Amino acid sequence: MVGLVAAYTLYGVFWRLHLSPIAHIPGPRLAALTWWYEFYYDIVLGGQYVFKMADLHKQYGPIIRINPYEVHINDPDFFPHLYPTSTRRRDRWLFFTRQFGAEGSGVGTVDHHLHKLRRAPLNPFFSLQSVRALQPVLDERVDALLARLRDDGLHHRELNILYPFSAFTNDVINSYAFARSDDLLSDPTYGRLVTDHLLVGTHHGKTIQHLPLLLPLIVALPARISSALIPGWAGFLAMKRTIAAQIAAIQRSPHDNLDAAHPTIFHALLGSPLLPPEEKTLRRLAHEGQVLVQAGTLTASWTLAVATFHLLDQPATLARLRDELEKAMPDPAGVVPLAELDQLPFLRAVVKETLRHSLGAAGRSARVCPDEALVFVEKGAAGGRKWVIPEGVAVGMTGSMTVNDPEIFPEPERFRPERWLEGTEEERMALERYWTVWGGGARMCLGMWLARAEVTLALAKLWRVWGGEERRRGDVGRLRLGEGVEARDARMAADFFIPIPWKGTRGIRVVLETF
């Protein structure tokens, strides 16, 4: 028996190093040999493999093997080839989707055609036209946010600005999805525990990705035991139960809340003729709801927090933005259509630059081409060396590497909205092409227009009446960064699918002062 195990192990080593269809791809031998290489950087060190991969690219070139079965490419021009439109099949890789613990969701769906089926009834809700029609809901929630900030400013409170922004985005996505919300903007803590519980789910995604059997084991444990083992897990489970209960209520009474001021996602999904009955099960839709609430809450709120840091850290940039907003919004209480706000050059540049810094997804996104080989031509190699990646092999790229490429975005660590306004039209279009924060192809971020609208509207209405160092006529208050807040509090230091700042951060804290 020992001999058989030894022979099997030796054959496995030989196969991975010499017989694998990607044995010809450069990279560290240890990564090609074992999953434990990636495990060390992502689990032991905590979400660090994305940075290690960047170092490996510097050592081995633009194409590397990062584990026994996956290839990674760092060439911005290859992006549309790996992530094409829906006419060409691209499956997701199961190893990638496991981290969500929600295989019934669109983002957790492996098969290309099943993903297309599941996404079709969701697309109309997240189109640019539909998001702009949602502006009354967004306006009402932004106004509620500003009212809360004004109240807190009366007491000169210091707070982690992520929580007010998360309360805003959580209220919006719950209203849009279920025709109800927890009104976190009325909560004294801005629903801090809700945000923390959502973050718990993302923080454990890497562990579930590498050790998939852990999730069913943890779920099978009594809640008091799993909560004792994993701090915050009880809150995350409660959030999942709440989402499932909301969907179950809609299943039981599909006509309730149909008089809402806007269409709601799960009423539409349950009534959609595009989905067969097996796609309308409570379990499947609960997975969809979990991902919508997590992504809809955490990504845009982090973007708004990052924008707040950089604008307060750079008074001249904030002043230029406020100059533009004063002209476009002469009446601070008036309603300016999102279509008009989207056309304000500097506001648009601030939003783009903020998203370049805050990112959407932090790490790589792998695809499997089941019916075609991919050919990558290495730039600068003698004669343009061609690398053939056979069908069925997982291939990934990382958007954060592109938007931090100094050859495309000079001084990428700097927050400089002006870069989006400089140069020729052709040069500005090139920047747009490499602005990969939303992913690409048929699986591009579903909620990108909603997130962009939330960020645009919140920044416009906030900075129209709040200032930083400079006080202007009509200002209701000012914000300043809390003591000790620094750039790394607003910068990705770990990849847990969403970007996470350094471990010692106390958050992007601001002090509010109402006049």
C-alpha atoms as one frame of an Amber mdcrd trajectory, in Angstrom:
protein
   0.000   0.000   0.000   2.778   2.431   0.915   4.455   1.656  -2.392   1.256
   2.368  -4.326   0.795   5.704  -2.574   4.414   6.623  -3.257   4.108   5.631
  -6.918   0.872   7.607  -7.299   2.467  10.652  -5.680   5.557  10.468  -7.874
   3.413  10.109 -10.983   1.364  13.141  -9.903   4.529  15.183  -9.477   5.843
  14.078 -12.873   2.508  14.758 -14.588   2.107  18.261 -13.164   5.666  19.260
 -14.012   6.072  17.579 -17.403   2.834  16.138 -18.848   0.263  18.779 -17.902
  -1.198  20.712 -20.879   0.240  23.854 -19.287   3.629  22.385 -18.348   5.208
  24.700 -20.942   3.959  27.860 -19.205   6.674  29.590 -17.142   6.364  30.119
 -13.417   7.646  28.804 -10.089   7.896  25.023 -10.003   6.334  24.895  -6.560
   3.196  26.675  -7.803   2.921  24.189 -10.679   3.383  21.301  -8.276   1.004
  22.102  -5.428  -1.987  24.198  -4.355  -0.251  24.885  -1.059   1.819  27.601
  -2.735  -1.257  29.737  -3.381  -2.776  28.624  -0.077   0.183  30.070   1.812
  -0.174  33.527   0.291  -3.969  33.696   0.372  -4.809  31.893   3.628  -1.711
  32.002   5.837  -0.711  35.540   4.831  -4.277  36.681   4.138  -5.223  37.679
   0.595  -1.668  38.328  -0.594  -1.442  36.142  -3.691  -2.554  38.976  -5.977
   0.602  40.883  -4.990   2.795  37.802  -5.268   1.472  37.241  -8.795   2.520
  40.770  -9.740   6.041  39.962  -8.513   6.030  36.680 -10.447   5.126  38.511
 -13.642   8.145  40.755 -13.168  10.295  37.652 -12.810   8.806  35.346 -15.464
   7.036  37.631 -17.939   3.428  38.409 -18.934   2.209  34.790 -18.855   2.710
  32.549 -15.829   1.384  29.377 -14.255   0.047  30.232 -10.814  -1.167  26.831
  -9.604  -1.342  23.288 -11.005  -4.293  24.079 -13.287  -4.400  27.831 -13.922
  -2.600  30.330 -16.138  -2.460  34.055 -15.436  -1.823  36.748 -18.043  -0.788
  40.326 -17.395  -1.201  42.088 -20.731  -3.968  44.713 -20.895  -4.441  44.171
 -24.627  -5.394  40.529 -24.069  -8.365  41.521 -21.904 -11.027  41.502 -24.681
  -9.795  38.117 -25.913 -10.258  36.466 -22.544 -13.488  38.305 -21.764 -15.365
  38.553 -25.092 -19.030  39.241 -25.685 -21.636  36.550 -25.157 -21.263  35.160
 -28.678 -18.184  33.187 -27.572 -18.397  30.703 -24.750 -16.490  31.383 -21.557
 -17.258  29.347 -18.464 -16.197  30.436 -15.030 -13.876  28.166 -13.110 -15.332
  26.259 -10.174 -12.289  27.044  -8.032 -13.028  30.754  -8.536 -16.773  30.588
  -7.902 -16.503  28.496  -4.719 -15.437  31.554  -2.720 -18.956  33.013  -2.894
 -20.650  30.042  -1.254 -23.597  30.816  -3.529 -23.539  28.542  -6.549 -27.126
  29.500  -7.388 -26.220  33.140  -7.976 -25.190  34.604 -11.298 -21.692  35.379
 -10.065 -21.373  31.842  -8.713 -22.544  30.158 -11.918 -19.895  28.179 -13.788
 -21.641  27.322 -17.059 -21.756  30.036 -19.727 -25.269  29.210 -20.961 -26.770
  28.850 -17.485 -25.275  32.194 -16.524 -26.840  33.772 -19.598 -30.226  32.326
 -18.616 -29.953  33.581 -15.038 -28.737  37.031 -15.960 -31.292  37.762 -18.697
 -34.177  38.736 -16.358 -31.818  40.802 -14.182 -30.305  42.870 -16.984 -33.280
  45.247 -17.419 -33.092  46.276 -13.754 -29.468  47.344 -14.029 -29.500  49.050
 -17.418 -28.537  52.714 -17.601 -32.125  53.672 -18.399 -33.563  51.753 -15.436
 -30.990  53.136 -13.023 -31.751  56.693 -14.089 -35.447  55.984 -13.565 -34.540
  54.964 -10.004 -33.198  58.448  -9.224 -36.109  59.425  -6.921 -35.178  56.516
  -4.633 -31.498  57.467  -4.758 -32.262  61.144  -4.120 -34.416  60.337  -1.110
 -31.727  58.120   0.425 -28.924  60.617  -0.261 -31.006  63.339   1.384 -31.537
  61.061   4.389 -27.780  60.440   4.515 -27.018  64.165   4.472 -29.596  64.817
   7.193 -27.943  62.220   9.436 -24.487  63.657   8.802 -25.792  67.111   9.646
 -27.202  65.830  12.947 -23.914  64.132  13.818 -22.037  67.284  12.913 -23.877
  69.196  15.621 -21.864  67.139  18.115 -18.581  67.293  16.140 -18.578  63.511
  15.942 -15.771  61.456  14.494 -16.948  58.392  12.605 -15.779  55.820  10.117
 -17.355  57.225   6.965 -17.695  53.731   5.472 -20.667  53.017   7.741 -22.889
  55.946   6.672 -22.155  55.168   3.040 -22.869  51.457   3.595 -26.171  52.343
   5.245 -27.065  54.358   2.150 -26.139  51.639  -0.344 -27.756  48.889   1.747
 -31.014  50.814   1.939 -30.972  51.293  -1.837 -30.289  47.684  -2.830 -32.814
  46.279  -0.353 -35.488  48.663  -1.578 -34.753  47.785  -5.196 -34.582  44.055
  -4.565 -37.372  43.496  -2.037 -39.461  46.710  -1.895 -38.350  47.113   1.724
 -35.273  48.086   3.681 -34.041  48.143   7.257 -33.631  51.938   7.038 -30.061
  51.725   8.276 -29.702  55.483   7.868 -32.034  55.845  10.856 -29.971  53.475
  12.981 -27.768  55.272  15.559 -24.733  53.259  14.363 -25.670  53.391  10.664
 -26.222  49.636  10.825 -22.586  49.015  11.641 -23.205  45.372  12.545 -24.928
  44.745   9.212 -21.881  45.988   7.311 -19.531  44.042   9.572 -21.541  40.857
   9.049 -21.442  41.314   5.279 -17.680  41.736   5.523 -17.421  38.508   7.533
 -18.848  36.635   4.561 -16.289  38.089   2.164 -13.376  37.517   4.545 -14.067
  33.792   4.677 -14.446  33.428   0.923 -10.789  32.534   0.369 -10.914  29.796
   2.990 -14.027  28.302   1.399 -12.359  28.562  -2.005  -9.371  26.491  -0.894
 -11.184  24.228   1.581 -14.670  23.803   0.081 -15.726  21.012   2.448 -15.528
  23.427   5.372 -18.662  25.343   4.412 -21.152  22.444   4.633 -19.453  21.327
   7.851 -19.786  24.779   9.407 -23.384  25.137   8.238 -24.194  21.731   9.758
 -22.919  22.801  13.178 -25.303  24.321  15.722 -25.264  28.100  15.360 -23.836
  28.653  18.843 -20.837  26.439  18.029 -20.123  27.873  14.571 -20.457  31.397
  15.969 -18.008  30.608  18.748 -15.518  29.292  16.200 -15.982  32.165  13.726
 -16.589  35.643  15.195 -19.404  37.401  13.370 -20.642  34.225  11.685 -23.977
  34.327  13.519 -24.684  37.759  12.088 -23.798  36.636   8.582 -26.104  33.620
   8.903 -28.865  35.870  10.229 -28.451  38.105   7.183 -28.782  35.092   4.887
 -31.890  33.926   6.743 -33.443  37.379   6.461 -32.873  37.442   2.709 -34.375
  33.974   2.328 -37.377  34.988   4.447 -37.977  38.067   2.305 -37.943  35.992
  -0.876 -40.200  33.369   0.712 -42.679  36.108   1.619 -42.738  37.276  -1.997
 -43.271  33.667  -3.129 -46.257  33.336  -0.798 -47.780  36.714  -1.672 -46.400
  37.758  -5.063 -48.777  40.713  -5.376 -47.779  42.382  -2.108 -45.781  45.609
  -2.466 -46.413  45.752  -6.208 -47.570  49.323  -5.632 -43.981  50.305  -4.813
 -42.714  53.428  -6.553 -40.389  51.310  -8.672 -40.185  47.726  -9.972 -38.560
  45.253  -7.602 -36.057  42.598  -8.577 -37.407  39.522  -6.823 -41.038  40.160
  -7.687 -39.884  40.261 -11.307 -37.673  37.175 -11.055 -40.463  35.086  -9.560
 -42.841  36.213 -12.286 -40.367  36.073 -15.153 -41.275  33.860 -18.133 -37.548
  33.702 -18.923 -36.827  31.442 -15.943 -38.022  27.833 -15.671 -39.471  26.658
 -12.324 -36.193  25.054 -11.201 -34.567  28.489 -11.398 -37.159  29.992  -9.052
 -36.498  27.813  -6.017 -36.009  29.550  -2.686 -32.466  28.218  -2.322 -31.391
  29.459  -5.756 -32.937  32.896  -5.364 -31.574  33.232  -1.817 -28.086  32.802
  -3.267 -28.850  35.550  -5.787 -30.140  37.777  -3.014 -27.075  37.192  -0.847
 -24.713  38.296  -3.595 -26.855  41.284  -4.588 -26.968  42.572  -1.013 -23.265
  41.963  -0.332 -22.032  43.477  -3.578 -24.673  46.198  -3.620 -23.723  47.323
  -0.122 -19.957  46.958   0.100 -18.528  48.033  -3.254 -20.123  51.448  -3.792
 -19.770  52.387  -0.107 -16.033  51.637  -0.178 -15.742  53.737  -3.345 -17.468
  56.671  -1.643 -15.203  56.332   1.395 -12.097  56.307  -0.823 -13.341  59.400
  -2.664 -13.923  61.191   0.644 -10.380  60.465   1.781  -8.724  61.719  -1.384
 -10.866  64.841  -1.695 -10.183  65.843   1.909  -6.519  64.966   1.481  -6.263
  67.166  -1.632  -8.052  70.489  -0.966  -7.299  71.855  -4.448  -9.022  68.869
  -6.050 -12.030  69.306  -3.779 -12.169  73.034  -4.562 -12.215  72.363  -8.303
 -15.007  69.836  -7.878 -17.046  72.245  -5.767 -16.583  75.026  -8.321 -18.136
  72.789 -10.958 -20.960  71.662  -8.680 -21.896  75.232  -7.734 -22.395  76.134
 -11.392 -24.306  72.960 -12.225 -26.427  72.991  -9.044 -27.223  76.648  -8.246
 -30.026  75.485  -5.948 -28.538  72.892  -3.564 -32.020  71.589  -2.796 -32.951
  71.188  -6.442 -32.984  67.919  -8.354 -30.416  67.577 -11.119 -30.999  64.574
 -13.390 -28.312  61.929 -13.323 -27.970  62.320 -17.081 -26.804  65.910 -16.487
 -24.514  65.059 -13.581 -22.873  62.377 -15.719 -21.870  65.092 -18.178 -20.000
  67.248 -15.654 -16.374  66.756 -16.763 -14.570  67.038 -13.445 -17.183  65.140
 -11.432 -17.012  62.374 -14.009 -13.207  62.402 -13.778 -13.346  62.200  -9.972
 -15.692  59.210 -10.169 -13.458  57.412 -12.675 -10.285  58.081 -10.736 -11.926
  56.995  -7.492 -13.062  53.739  -9.057  -9.551  53.187 -10.398  -8.287  53.421
  -6.820 -11.129  51.652  -5.022 -11.548  48.878  -7.620 -14.594  46.656  -7.903
 -13.149  43.195  -7.546  -9.688  43.021  -6.040  -8.341  39.805  -7.495  -8.253
  37.766 -10.645 -11.219  36.424 -12.548 -10.603  33.103 -14.290 -12.326  31.800
 -17.409 -12.359  28.381 -19.050 -12.685  28.133 -22.837 -14.234  24.677 -23.330
 -14.271  24.664 -27.122 -11.282  26.690 -28.301  -7.610  27.113 -27.538  -6.365
  30.558 -26.611  -3.278  31.982 -28.264  -1.328  34.634 -26.401   1.376  36.514
 -28.303   4.043  37.868 -26.009   5.053  41.416 -26.786   8.745  42.105 -27.132
   9.673  38.460 -27.528  11.761  37.534 -30.535   9.314  37.387 -33.395   6.405
  37.703 -30.947   6.480  34.409 -29.094   3.176  32.543 -29.180   1.834  30.644
 -26.219  -0.975  28.172 -26.906  -3.315  27.484 -23.995  -5.423  24.385 -24.702
  -9.192  24.384 -24.346 -10.451  23.503 -20.892  -7.619  25.300 -19.067  -8.440
  28.043 -16.565  -6.981  31.422 -17.567  -7.233  34.541 -15.449  -6.420  38.228
 -15.533  -6.498  40.828 -12.775  -8.074  44.214 -13.372  -6.157  45.871 -10.541
  -2.887  45.144 -12.357  -4.128  46.985 -15.442  -5.389  50.109 -13.685  -2.107
  50.312 -11.757   0.117  49.820 -14.806   2.474  52.841 -14.877   2.828  52.612
 -18.652  -0.896  53.278 -19.005  -1.581  55.319 -15.869   1.606  57.237 -14.980
   2.128  57.542 -11.223  -0.730  55.106 -10.611  -0.570  55.541  -6.839  -1.535
  59.220  -7.166  -5.154  60.341  -7.075  -5.254  62.587 -10.124  -8.680  63.058
 -11.768  -7.062  65.385 -14.296  -5.601  62.379 -16.122  -9.095  61.683 -17.523
  -9.304  65.177 -19.043  -5.825  65.537 -20.498  -4.400  64.602 -23.886  -6.143
  64.013 -27.169  -9.505  62.348 -27.552  -7.717  59.234 -28.784  -5.537  59.150
 -25.655  -8.559  59.570 -23.396 -10.350  56.748 -25.201  -7.296  54.552 -24.634
  -7.562  55.185 -20.896 -11.223  54.170 -21.039 -10.251  50.940 -22.785  -7.899
  50.039 -19.946 -10.322  51.088 -17.194 -11.081  47.492 -16.247 -12.700  48.044
 -12.858 -15.982  46.472 -13.993 -14.504  43.331 -15.508 -15.343  42.574 -19.112
 -17.324  40.583 -21.614 -20.625  38.837 -21.006 -19.994  38.709 -17.248 -19.152
  42.354 -16.767 -20.344  43.673 -13.397 -24.137  43.573 -13.372 -24.500  46.551
 -11.035 -22.000  48.946 -12.606 -24.580  51.562 -13.629 -26.261  51.477 -10.225
 -22.937  51.773  -8.398 -21.823  54.606 -10.639 -25.126  56.423 -10.123 -24.910
  56.049  -6.338 -21.354  57.372  -6.281 -22.072  60.243  -8.678 -25.215  61.418
  -6.915 -23.833  61.074  -3.392 -20.622  62.942  -4.219 -22.496  65.716  -6.021
 -25.052  66.338  -3.286 -22.563  65.916  -0.428 -19.894  68.274  -1.714 -22.386
  70.844  -2.951 -23.193  71.759   0.664 -20.303  70.360   2.712 -16.756  71.677
   2.571 -13.313  70.732   3.736 -10.727  73.315   4.755 -12.497  76.022   2.769
 -15.873  77.341   3.890 -18.225  78.727   1.256 -21.481  80.627   1.440 -24.353
  78.201   1.831 -22.272  75.409   3.353 -24.059  73.446   6.054 -20.862  72.047
   7.525 -17.373  70.775   6.916 -15.464  67.527   7.150 -11.869  66.853   8.042
  -9.884  63.660   8.260  -9.545  62.152  11.706  -6.233  62.080  13.535  -3.883
  59.478  12.085  -5.885  58.690   8.939  -3.462  58.038   6.081  -3.363  56.903
   2.467  -3.071  53.214   3.283  -6.453  53.369   5.012  -7.910  53.988   1.544
  -5.748  51.513  -0.379  -6.119  47.806  -1.054  -3.737  45.721   1.037  -5.463
  42.346   0.671  -7.683  40.559  -1.817 -10.801  39.003  -0.328 -12.620  39.364
  -3.643 -13.298  42.944  -2.592 -10.314  45.139  -1.674  -9.462  45.245   2.023
  -7.085  47.828   3.572  -4.199  47.062   5.908  -4.858  45.044   9.067  -4.189
  47.863  11.502  -6.607  50.323   9.935  -9.195  52.061  12.052 -11.063  53.040
   8.925 -11.408  56.282   7.000 -12.456  58.384   9.957 -13.793  61.895   9.474
 -14.791  64.606  11.922 -18.104  66.305  11.125 -18.833  69.912  12.047 -22.237
  71.427  11.309 -22.437  75.218  11.066
